Amino acid sequence: MDRRQQKTRDAIFRAFTELLSKKSYTKITVQEIINEANIGRSTFYAHFETRDELLKELCTDLFTHVFSQTLSSEHTHDFSASAGDPGAMIVHILYHLRDNRKNIVSLLSCESSELFLSYFKQYLREFVTAHLLAELGQSSGTIPEEFLINHITCSFIGMVEWWVRQDLKQSPEELAGYFEQVILPVIH
């Protein structure tokens, strides 16, 4: 994708997230996104076929970075020295959710929250499998792995929803500590 296409895509994302902060997902029209992004209709459709595809791509961009295995120094946190540490990766994920709170809160509270949560769950399941279970190891052979992955994933999502309802009062480190205290005994 060239720079011009990336600028247009970023403008569409900004317009969409700005509209999400003001109104529910189902009430946002493609025309409103076009107007907010200051682009033409054909330009929008050259990038996205539907509003749902736009939501999917927004989630993909967000989660691809949030769940990246390469941790780098960023403006709100630096976990670059902690690469591969599952605990640090959980804190990293929580920082990104907090830093993107406006979008996350809008997406969790809209009518299409199930669509957002399905993308979130998909990335989270991959993270749990590759990092929590693989790095920490599961010593209990009595719990089926698929059950354990589902349990940890749903627990994390429930924790994030609780955190949002609490207006993100807890720090990412504090919340990760809660999660580890609840989950680590289940894994070991």
N, C-alpha and C positions, 0 to 999 in steps of 0.2 A: 504494500500500500504506500503510495507516495505521500509527501507532506501535505499536499492540498486535500487529498482524500481523508487523511488523518485529522486535519483541522475541521473538515466538515463533519466527520464522525464525532469528534469531541464536542462540536457545537450542538449536535443533535442530542448527545448524552447530557450536556449541561441543560439544554432546554427541557428535556424530559425530566431530569431530577428536580429542576426548579418547579415545574408543574406538579410533580409528585409532592412537593412540600406544601402546595397550596390546595390540592384537591385529590380525590381518590382516583386510583388507576382507571377504573371503568368509566369515569366521567371525562377522562382526557382523550381528546380526539387527535388524529394525525394532523388535522389542520392547525390545531393549537400548537403542536410540536413544531410544525413548519413555520408558523408565525413567530414563535419564540426563538427559534434557531435562525430566523431570517434567511431561509433557503426556499427553493422551489419544490413543488410536489414531486417532480421527476427526480430531483436530487435525493429527496428522502427515500423514494422507492428504489433508487439505484443502490442504496445502502441496506435498506430493510424492507422486507415484503409486507410485514404487519407490525402492529404495535407489540404483540406478544414476542415477535422475533427481536424487536428492540430491547424488550425486557430481558430476554434470554442473553443477548449479547452484552448488556450492561452487567448482568450477573456473572457471565463468563469472564469479562474483563476484571471485575472486582475480585472474584474468587480465584482466578488464575494467579493473581498477585498475592492475595491474602494467604493462600495455601502453598505458596512457592517454597520449594525446598532450599532455595538460596536466600538466606537472610542477609539483608544489607542494612547499612546505616540509613536511617530516614529521619525526617524532621522531628518526629515525635518520639522516636525510639531507635535503639541500636542493638540489634541482636546478631550482628555479623560475626562475632566471636563465638556464638552459641550454636552454630550450624549443627544440625543432627540431634540436638537436645530436645526431646519431646515437650518438656515443661516450658522451655523458652519458646518453642513453636506455638504452644497454646497461648502464651502471653502475647506473642506476635499477632496471632489471629484476632485476639480480643482488642488489641490496639487498633487494628484496622477497622474492626466493627465500630469501635468508639469513634475513630476519626471520620468514618462515613455514617455517623449516627443519623444525620438528616435523611439520607437515602434508606438506611436500614429501617428506621422507625416508620417511614412512609410505606415501604414495601411490606413490612410486617403487619401494618394496620389496614392495608387496602384489601379490597375484595379478592385480589389475585395473590394474596399472601401464600396460598398453597403452591402456586407456580414458583414463586421466589423460594419457598422452603424446599421444594423438590430439588432445585438447583443447589441450594446450600447443603442439603442432605447428601447429594451425590458427591460433592467435593469433600465433605466431612467424612463420609464412609471411606473414601480413598485414603484420607489422612489417618484415620483410626487404624486401618489395616496396615498401611505402610510404616507408620511411625509409632503409634502407641502399642499395638500388639507386637509388631516386629522388633522394635527397639527395647521395649520393656519386657517382652516375653509373657506368654500366658502359661502359667504353671499348672492351672487346674484343667485337667482333661475331662472333667465332668460336665463342663458347660460348652455346648457347641459354639464354634467360632462365629458362625453367622448370627446366632442369638446375641453373643457378646458384642459384636460390631453394631448391631441394631440398638442394643441397650445403651451403649456408650454414645452413639450418634444422637439418639433421641434425648438422652440426658443432657448433652451439650446444647442442643437446640432449645430444650426446655429452660436451661440455665440462661441462655441468651435472651429468651423471651421474658424471663423473670427480671433480668438485668435491665432490659428496656423499660419494663413496667416500673422499676425502681428509679427510673430516670438516670441510669448509668452512674449511680452514686459511688459504687465500689470501683477501685482502680483495677486495671487488667491483671495486675499481679495478685491482688487480693482475691479476685474472682477465680483466677487459675488455681490458686491455693485451695479454695473451696472445692473446685472440681477434682483436683488431684486427691484430696482427702476422701472424697466419696468414691472415686473410680479406682484408684490404685489398689485398695483391698479386694476389689472384684477381679482385677487382672491377676493378682498374685495368689 
